[in-house]
Amino acid sequence: MPLRPARRRRHPVRTALLALATATAVALAAAPPATAADTWTEVGSDRAEPLTESQGLTSVEVPANSANRYTGIGTIPLGVSTRGWNHVGDPDASYDGHYIEPYQRDSGTAKMFRVQAPGGAWSEYVHTLSPGEALNNSWVAITANGQWMLAGEWGTMTRLLVFPTPGVNSSTSPSANLPQVATVRLDRAVRDLQGCDFTGPTTLLCSSDDPAGTLFGITKPLLRIDLSAEPNGTSDVTGRVTALRQLPLRSSCTGGFETEGIDYDRRTGTLRVIVLSPGFCLLTDSKTYRFTRG
């Protein structure tokens, strides 16, 4: 009788594991790199003046060779503060040279955006709060095409506000209310955003002053928000939020740090973020940190 070939023993568990590993490898090969791989490395720092460089900053492309702009309590003009606008947030500048500062009062139903045109003239645009909108006016970020402006609220939020860019968008006027025209709806909550800046048409980097660390596992995170589309002022877009790293918290003093404004200079690829030191060291070793990608 001829010998029958030996039957191969089947191992269901091993077969299942092999299939799972193969499927995982294929999926990983096809998947795009994780957003967290967007690494920003600290490359230096400069002292932040507590009165004039403690709230926000932006790089200005027009006119050419313009100095970086900063905001702080010491930069608020007397004629502005005497009318109750006693807090200025993180500013931004459009690529054609319009510079915009966000202002708020201690109470009321409005916030204000102060705009300097490339020729140097200033104008003010007031926004009446929408139902449920927070009073604070922490920051502004102008889209790459210049036509739309994002702004943020304090606290734990799942949205960013979209406005026509005052002084740039032809629909705006200092004599008319500046309306909220759309919303960026975030896929997860963010807390205490102090500044955001566009690094591309649909990508924002944001500095968070979150003291708890319960949302992303770290306090004071640098966040990236990827938009589903460029804001267009007519429809909402969504935003995917990712924590990239904790911002530097170094000082001769111990206590609570405060993360402030953020700026991305597309000409050099440099990211800058203000971090204020705790206690007395607010005056001595607060820093504007510089980062580059990679």
Secondary structure, 3 states (H helix, E strand, C coil): CCCCCCCCCCCHHHHHHHHHHHHHHHHHHHCCCCHHHCCEEEEEEEECCCCCCCCEEECCCCCCCCCCEEECHHHCCHHHHCCCCCEECECEECCCCCEEEEEECCCCCEEEEEEECCCCCEEEEEEECCCCCCCCCCEEEECCCCCEEEECCCCEEEEEEEEECCCCCCCCCCCCCCCCCEEEEEEEEEECEEEEEEEECCEEEEEECCCCCCCCCCCCEEEEEEECCCCCCCCCEEEEEEEEEECCCCCCCCCCCEEEEEEEECCCCEEEEEEECCHHHHCCCCEEEEEEEC
